Structure formats: structure tokens, C-alpha cells
Amino acid sequence: MAILAGDFRTGLTLTIDGDPWVVLDFQHVKPGKGAAILKTKMKNLKTGATQERNFNASTKFEPATIVKKVASYSYAADGTYYFMDTETYDMYELSEEQVGFTKYFLTEGMEVNLLFFEGDLLTLSVPEKVEVTIAETAPAIKGAPSNQTKDAVTDTGLKILVPQFIAEGEKVVVYTADGKYAGRA
């Protein structure tokens, strides 16, 4: 079943030149003359490269069949991250490049989805929000406005901005897409 470029949506996976790509962002553009074009920002799931590409709205693509397996994060050592399939107990490895920014949200025993394309392990996906513990932050400034923020570092090494009232040892929720503070846990 072919997918038209005009039917793109964020998160859609498709096959271009034999590689799986995911649509990160898109915008329909209608120039004064001619057919509408689609400006997209896409990520190659095999290489991790991000590209901005333009397509005619009537261009057809094949969907990429991405298989998800639930796995439990075990540990990291020497730049390699280890995951265990929760059904078969098989172990899988991902390099630090494959894990990328997601490394800041991984905690031991956390359930993640491993993403496979044609039998090859590509990367992983984590929930939209995760709970982390604040490892370092300055004490609150008395009388500071409630909307003022301060720097903090989580137990996973992520540097974020948190409200003044957050103290060391507190659990907070952060968005995994950009690592921003979402609220108290």
C-alpha cells in the first residue's frame, strides 16, 4: 500500500532508496504557480542522519515495516548499551551513537521498545515522559519569583532547568523529546 507525500504525518516511517526513514516534521507549501510541495525533515533510522527534503505532494512511497520488541534496559559498559528481551531473554546491544540523546532517560530495569527493520536492530524508543532524580542543583533563592528557573543535573547526567522549589534528591518528570522539565513526579 503506497503512501502519498500529501498524507505525511509526524512519526510516519517509510522506505526511501531501501532505507527506513521517519518523518520528524513536515509543511505543505503552495507556491504561487505550480503544484504544492511538501517540505520535510526526516531521519534515516539506519544511519541516524537527519535531512530536509522536498517532495511533490503526489509522490508515492512504500511504508517501512518497523517491528517493535519490548525489552528491559540492563546496563551500559564501554559505550555499549545492553537490553534484554522480556519474552525470550535474548540480549541485544546498541552503540552509544544508536542510543543517542535517549541515554539520558535510561534507568536500570526500564522497559523500552527496540526497533527492528528487516531483522536489523536500529534503535530504541522510550516513553514520551520519564521520571528522573535530581542529583545536583543549587538551593532555592528566598523571595525568587515562582517562574524563575535554576540549573540542575539528573542522576543520568542530563542538564535541565527546573523551578526554584525543586531540591536535590527530588523526582521530576521530563519530556524525552527535548529533555525539558514537565513537573514533579
C-alpha positions in Angstrom: 0.0 0.0 0.0 1.7 3.2 -1.2 1.7 6.4 0.9 1.3 9.7 -0.8 3.6 12.6 0.3 0.5 14.6 0.8 -0.6 12.2 3.5 2.6 12.6 5.6 2.3 12.9 9.4 4.9 13.2 12.1 6.2 9.8 13.1 5.4 8.1 9.8 8.0 5.5 8.8 8.6 4.9 5.1 11.2 3.3 2.8 13.3 5.6 0.6 16.1 4.0 -1.5 15.9 0.8 0.6 16.4 2.6 3.9 13.8 3.3 6.7 13.1 7.0 7.3 10.9 8.6 9.9 9.1 11.9 9.3 10.1 14.4 12.1 8.4 17.5 10.7 6.6 18.5 7.6 4.9 21.5 6.0 2.7 21.9 2.9 3.8 24.7 0.7 1.7 26.1 -2.1 3.7 28.4 -4.4 2.0 31.0 -6.5 2.3 28.8 -9.6 2.6 25.1 -9.9 1.8 22.1 -7.8 2.0 22.0 -4.0 5.2 20.7 -2.5 5.9 19.1 0.9 8.9 20.4 2.9 10.0 17.6 5.3 12.6 17.0 8.0 13.4 13.3 8.1 15.7 11.0 9.9 17.3 7.9 8.5 16.8 5.2 11.0 19.8 3.2 9.9 22.4 5.9 9.9 20.8 8.4 12.3 21.3 11.2 9.7 18.7 14.0 9.6 17.9 15.6 6.3 15.5 18.3 5.0 13.9 17.1 1.8 11.2 18.4 -0.6 8.7 16.2 -2.4 5.9 16.8 -4.8 2.6 16.1 -2.9 1.7 13.3 -5.4 5.0 11.4 -4.8 4.3 7.8 -3.6 6.4 5.9 -1.0 6.3 2.4 0.4 5.7 2.1 4.2 8.7 0.8 6.2 7.7 -2.2 8.4 9.3 -1.5 11.7 9.0 -4.3 14.2 8.9 -3.3 17.9 10.1 -5.7 20.7 9.7 -4.9 24.3 13.0 -5.1 26.2 14.4 -4.2 29.6 17.4 -1.9 29.9 20.1 -3.8 31.7 23.3 -1.7 31.8 25.9 0.2 29.8 29.6 -0.5 29.5 32.4 0.9 27.3 29.9 2.8 25.1 27.6 -0.2 24.5 24.1 -0.4 25.9 22.6 -3.8 26.8 18.9 -4.7 26.7 17.1 -8.0 27.4 14.0 -9.2 25.5 11.4 -9.6 28.2 9.8 -12.7 26.5 12.8 -14.7 25.1 15.5 -13.3 27.5 17.8 -12.6 24.4 20.3 -9.9 24.9 20.7 -7.0 22.4 23.4 -4.4 22.1 23.2 -0.8 20.9 26.1 1.6 20.4 26.1 5.0 22.0 25.5 6.5 18.6 22.4 4.4 18.1 21.1 5.3 21.6 21.9 9.0 21.2 20.1 11.5 23.4 17.9 8.8 24.8 20.8 7.7 27.1 19.8 10.4 29.5 16.4 8.8 30.1 17.5 5.2 30.6 17.3 3.7 34.1 18.1 0.1 35.1 15.1 -2.2 34.5 13.2 0.4 32.4 11.0 -1.1 29.7 11.8 0.3 26.2 10.8 -0.7 22.6 13.6 -1.9 20.4 13.0 -1.1 16.7 13.9 -3.6 14.0 13.9 -3.1 10.2 14.3 -6.3 8.1 15.8 -8.1 11.1 18.4 -5.4 11.9 18.3 -3.6 15.3 18.1 0.1 14.5 17.5 2.0 17.7 15.1 2.2 20.7 12.1 4.3 21.7 11.2 5.4 25.2 8.0 6.8 26.7 7.1 10.4 26.0 7.8 11.4 29.6 10.1 9.7 32.2 10.8 10.1 35.8 14.4 11.1 36.9 16.0 12.1 40.2 17.7 15.5 40.6 21.4 14.8 41.6 22.7 18.3 41.8 21.1 21.8 42.0 21.6 25.0 43.9 19.4 25.7 46.9 16.2 27.8 46.3 16.6 31.6 46.4 14.3 33.0 49.0 11.8 35.5 47.6 12.6 34.5 44.0 9.6 34.6 41.6 7.8 31.3 41.1 8.5 31.3 37.4 12.3 31.7 37.8 14.4 28.6 37.0 17.8 27.2 38.0 20.2 24.7 36.6 20.0 21.1 37.7 21.7 17.8 36.8 19.8 14.5 36.9 21.1 11.1 38.1 21.5 10.1 34.5 23.7 13.2 33.7 21.0 15.3 31.9 21.3 19.1 32.5 17.9 20.7 32.7 16.3 23.9 34.0 13.9 23.4 37.0 11.8 25.7 39.1 13.3 27.3 42.2 11.4 25.0 44.6 13.0 21.7 43.3 15.7 20.4 45.7 18.4 17.7 45.3 17.0 14.1 45.7 13.5 15.1 44.3 12.0 13.1 41.5 10.8 15.1 38.5 9.2 14.2 35.1 11.0 15.3 31.9 10.0 15.1 28.2 12.2 12.7 26.3 11.9 14.6 23.0 13.8 17.6 24.3 14.8 16.9 27.9 12.7 19.7 29.4 11.1 19.7 32.8 7.5 18.6 32.8 6.6 18.6 36.5 7.1 16.9 39.8 6.8 13.2 40.0 
